[in-house]
Amino acid sequence: MEIQKNLEKRRYETQIGDQTAFIEYIKAKDAIYLTHTEVPPSLEGKGIGKQLVAKVLETLMVNEELVAPLCPFVAAYIKRNPEWKEILARGYNV
């Protein structure tokens, strides 16, 4: 899966056929706030959301960004995959 950072819409996104799955974000001084994850209904249950979260977290880690998981889906992913806790912004716990 390849992701793109859409600066205009403030989201990380991936194209699956003619549909787009995305994670919206807010960039702040201290962290990237991941606020909402959306997968088109026809793609739900296929692991697209999990793959998207993993790719976004990988990208943020490479860019040495800290993450504030405001989206419940992202927070749950990090909770199930504790290796990502090292990039949580200060004061955030899942």
C-alpha positions in Angstrom: 0.0 0.0 0.0 1.3 3.4 -0.9 0.1 6.6 0.9 0.2 10.2 -0.1 0.1 13.3 2.1 -2.6 15.5 0.8 -1.7 18.9 2.2 -4.8 20.7 0.9 -7.2 18.3 2.7 -4.8 17.7 5.6 -4.9 13.9 5.4 -2.8 10.9 4.5 -4.6 8.9 1.8 -4.4 5.8 -0.3 -6.2 4.9 -3.5 -7.9 1.5 -3.8 -9.3 1.3 -7.3 -11.4 4.3 -7.6 -11.9 4.8 -3.9 -9.9 6.6 -1.2 -9.2 5.6 2.3 -7.7 8.3 4.6 -6.6 9.5 8.0 -7.1 13.2 8.7 -4.5 15.0 10.8 -3.7 18.3 12.4 -0.1 19.4 12.5 1.0 21.1 15.7 4.4 22.1 17.1 4.5 19.2 19.4 2.9 16.4 17.4 0.8 15.2 14.5 -2.8 14.8 15.8 -4.5 11.9 13.9 -8.1 12.8 14.2 -10.2 10.6 11.9 -9.8 7.4 9.9 -12.2 6.6 7.1 -12.4 3.6 4.8 -15.2 3.4 2.1 -18.0 1.0 3.2 -17.3 -1.4 0.3 -13.7 -1.9 1.5 -14.5 -2.3 5.2 -13.4 -5.6 6.9 -10.5 -6.1 4.5 -7.7 -4.8 6.7 -7.4 -1.6 4.7 -7.7 0.6 7.8 -5.0 -1.3 9.7 -2.7 -1.2 6.7 -3.3 2.5 6.4 -2.6 3.2 10.1 0.6 1.2 9.9 1.9 3.0 6.8 1.1 6.4 8.3 2.8 5.5 11.6 5.9 4.3 9.7 6.0 7.5 7.8 5.7 9.6 10.9 8.4 7.5 12.6 10.8 8.0 9.7 10.1 11.7 9.8 10.7 11.7 13.6 7.2 13.1 14.3 5.3 12.3 17.5 1.8 11.1 17.3 -1.3 12.1 19.3 -4.0 9.5 18.4 -7.3 11.3 18.8 -9.0 8.9 16.4 -10.3 5.8 18.4 -9.3 3.5 15.5 -5.7 4.7 15.5 -5.5 4.6 19.3 -6.9 1.0 19.3 -4.3 0.0 16.7 -1.5 1.4 18.8 -2.8 -0.4 21.9 -2.8 -3.7 20.0 0.6 -3.0 18.5 2.6 -1.5 21.5 5.8 -1.2 19.4 4.3 2.1 18.2 4.0 3.6 21.7 7.5 5.0 21.4 6.3 7.7 19.0 3.4 8.8 21.1 3.4 12.5 22.0 4.1 13.4 25.6 1.1 12.9 27.8 -0.6 10.4 25.5 -1.2 6.8 26.5 -3.4 4.1 24.9 
